[in-house]
Amino acid sequence: MTDQAVKGPASYFPSIEKKYGRPVAEWKDLIRTSPLTKHMELVGWLKSEHGLGHGHANALVAHTLAEDSAG
């Protein structure tokens, strides 16, 4: 393991997995298969439909959309 701490949205991933009991990959799959495409629509959907807090939902959406736009 490196000495550098994980920064940005990925720094939320361990607490997201612990709090909601699903691996991050599963959340990303949900985001990618949602008919919604806009950042804040996806954040609102995760909050209302899946009970995520704003910070956790925002981190998942930001990371997923960034991955998808980079590929």
Protein Blocks (a to p, Z undefined) as FASTA:
>chain_A
ZZbdcehjllmmmmmmmmnopafklmmmmmmmpmbfbfklmmmmmmmmnopafklmmmmm
mmmmmmmmmZZ
